[in-house]
Amino acid sequence: MAIQTLRKIFFGNFILKGHSELQSLLNQIDQEKRTKTDYGWMWIDRDLSETSTYQQIKAKNPAEKRELVLELVAMLPKLKSRLARRSSYRSSDPDISLERMGSLLLERLIRQKLDLREDDFIFLLNTYANVPDRAYYHLNCWPVGYTVKQLERFASNNLLSPDFQAFLTQYIQQADFDQKRYYWGSNLPQVKLKIETLLHRARSGNATVPPLVLSEQDSFGRLVNQSVNSLSGKMRPHYYELLHLAATASGAKPTKKYSKAIEKIVEATGAIHLRETVRTWLAFLISMDNIEEEYHQTWQNRTYTYTTHIFLQHQNATIAKGLVWSLVQVSNPITLVTIGQLAERAFRKIPGVGATAMALGNACLYLLAHSEGTEGVAYLSGLKTKMSQNNIRQRIQQCIEQKSVQLGISPHEVEEMVVPHYDLTAGRKEIIFDDYTLEVSIQGIGKINQVWRKSDGSTQKSVPSFVKQSTVHQSRLTAVRAEIKEIKKNLTTQRDRIDRSYVQNRSWAYEKFCQYYLHHGLVGWLAQRLIWSFELGEQTIPAIWRNNHWEDVDGNPLNGINDITRVTLWHPIQSKTEEVLAWRERLEHLEIQQPLKQAYREIYLLTDAEVNTRFYSNRMAAHILKQHQLNALAGVRGWKYSLMGAFDDGRDRAEVAINLPDHNLQASFWINEMLSEEAMNDTGIWLYVATDQVRFTQDDKVLNLIDVPPLIFSEIMRDVDLFVGVTSVGNDPQWQDNGGTPQFREYWTTYSFGNLSEVAKTRKAVLEKVLPRLKISKVASIDGKFLKVKGTYKTYKIHIGSTNILMEPNDQYLCIVPSRGSASSADKLFLPFEGDRGFAILLSKAFLLAEDHKITDPTILSQLGK
């Protein structure tokens, strides 16, 4: 059909100069995308397919639509060129509307069936590449990817002529196709790969793919290239097919087409060969470092330096993602270990950037969620507790929930049933090394004891010499140490999971409780040190596991328990004060150190002020927190928060929020901006924020506080108190010395030496019991909210909450900064619970100041006037 005839079909009488009929068509579509409001006619982002004009165009035959595509591509460069020469734009500029509508229509039509010919492809591709003003309009501004898809359809039914092959060969040599990364438009490296594949097939006369060489801008690309080159000539083409397929890995999950293609490749290579080859490549990524690139930019005679962090070159990242997908059908337990570690590496946060490789991490989550059985979801459960980014935690939770639907059980039970035992029995195991036995036993959170026992029963701490000299034994010992490292991590993970069960409304039939908790090799060590409540008839009796049976607070055996007895984790809010104190005495008598605060758990009851305010609590308001610390801690505790900064995103307030689906409740802790030019980082994020009220909602309605279940209210307020207690600027002992922010100094002083929080009150209660047993008891005493220590030079008052120090007689401030990870005198003490670093800091300062004459640190001595 002649183009003049087509123009009449679309536009009636065609005026050749300036594409006026085409412009009329585009203006008509533009008008249909507008809508009338109270303020007049406004353009809205309505889908192009909703317009009647587009529907008429869509109904045309492929030949007619081909002519319109060619007409559009002939017109658009002229519009783009006119726009590029203008110094400014007006919203009413007709050329802007024409260019926008023309680009939208072209992108729609180029995806449809068209009767394109070789000359048409040459015209389209040349026009894309030769637009004037390339500084403004790059190659990937055009629908190059969709055009090449048309080319693939054409090549499936037609032979490519030698001249056309020569054109394509020359075309892909443009620098645009070697871009390092892209953010919008066509993925040109992938387009180049498709054209190379078409050319290879046209020249070889078969369906094989050309060799694919990964970019060697990162070490992963170099590794894969070397590995493929080392394969046999028979095996190598199949891995080229795999890499070509992996390079197309877009979207959130593999398509059916992708999965079928993997099946054919697995059939050709063998499942074991492909699994081990790809697993080895992916394992390399786990220890691969980011690439730092430093850039310098000069503007107005000033040079600015900035650094970017790159983990994988863009196409290599896509290929790595596709390789993870390739293992979905052939994964085994060893594969899942690698993928679990790779997910953790991919989600590792780069400061100021975010996750190292989000798409790669998501691919790992997909594999773990779709692996056979429950082993994959075990890694998901562990990952969730390690991630501080809320969006990643939520994605992992979604995967767990999907798996729970498949298994027909709750997500909580899925997490319980997948916890590994590590072949432990009550937290202990033995590994035989010839005549020696390595005894491994859990001593505490993060503390694993290792003892070598000889055949005569004697023990030693050091590794026997015969183990060091044997390659087999050394390899086995390395594996044992790696497992011990995993036990330490998982023990913390399971401790935190049990701690969260208070707000999850969890209860168990005794049979399940024994399976998942009491007799579990790893979790059993935790469960046997906690108090559990048993529903026996109309009574609920708390008890603890002692001497292979349950005992109540008085040490009496608990009778009447059977497989269907309901068990819950005891909370002190459920008992009277006398019973809570009795449990504390009982634990101290038995010298049981609980892995989490339970008997000494802080309780937050509704106050009169909160009853009066009805819908909110101001108990934790008016504090100044370090925002980045708050964000990290909130993520660990399962709360959601978005950092606020000096950017105009319409927010001057944010919320630290948590969803409690088991109770159909949501809790939020309001956070306000603290506007100060001196208190922001280089990216414009505020360093400090102010706290406000706490609210509860249900079905988007604010809930009266008296209607919130007391245990839930207490646990939420405990978390909020933790946020304040850990991240308040009042806890920074260097605040006065480093200047802080001037307007916050009054708050720092008030908080540092003010009233004790609930956490500090618990710390004081423990201190009252511990202090008489300490060697500093003769020079230390509790005086209200302070631990008073009499040294040789001065008498010191250590605030039990903040651990900041004042010196008598004039309350001069003494700055002592505790070192990270240093041993404390409290480490050898029996404490009724683990995890209070503040208590350890308090005692370490007390021991240091009790012997202040032995201090050698010049920074401290100068403050003492020595």
Secondary structure, 3 states (H helix, E strand, C coil): CCHHHHHHHHHCCCCCHHHHHHHHHHHHHHHHCEEEECCEEEECCCCHHHCHHHHHHHCCCHHHHHHHHHHHHHHHHHHHHHHHCCCCCCCCCHHHHHHHHHHHHHHHHCCCCCCCCHHHHHHHHHHHHCCCCCCCCCHHHCCHHHHHHHHHHHHHHCCCCHHHHHHHHHHCCCHHHHCCCCCCCCCHHHHHHHHHHHHHHHHHCCCCCCCCCCCCCCHHHHHHHHHHHCCCCCCHHHHHHHHHHHCCCCCCCCCHHHHHHHHHHHHHHCHHHHHHHHHHHHHHHHCCCCEEEEEEEEECCEEEEEEEEECCCHHHHHHHHHHHHHCCCCCCHHHHHHHHHHHHHHCCEECCCEECCHHHHHHHHHHHHCCCCCHHHHHHHHHHHHCCCHHHHHHHHHHHHHHHHHHCCCHHHHHHHCCCCCCCECCEEEEEECCEEEEEEEEECCEEEEEEECCCCCEECCCCHHHHHCHHHHHHHHHHHHHHHHHHHHHHHHHHHHHHHHHCCCCEEHHHHHHHHHCCCCHHHHHCCCCEEEEECCEEEEEEEECCEEECCCCCECCCCCCCCEEEECCHHHCCHHHHHHHHHHHHHHCCCECCCCCCCCCCCCCHHHHHHCCCECCCCCCEEEHHHHHHHHHHCCCECCCCECCCCCCCEEEEEEEEHHHCEEEEEEEEECCCCCCECCCCEECEEEEEEEEEEECCEECCHHHCCHHHHHHHHHHHHHHHHHHEHHHCCCHHHHCCCHHHHHHHHHHHCCCCCHHHHHHHHHHHHHHHHCCCCCCEEEECCEEEEECCCCEEEEECCCCCEEECCCCEEECCCCCCCCCCHHHHCCCCECCCHHHHHHHHHHHHHHCHHHCCCHHHHHHCCC
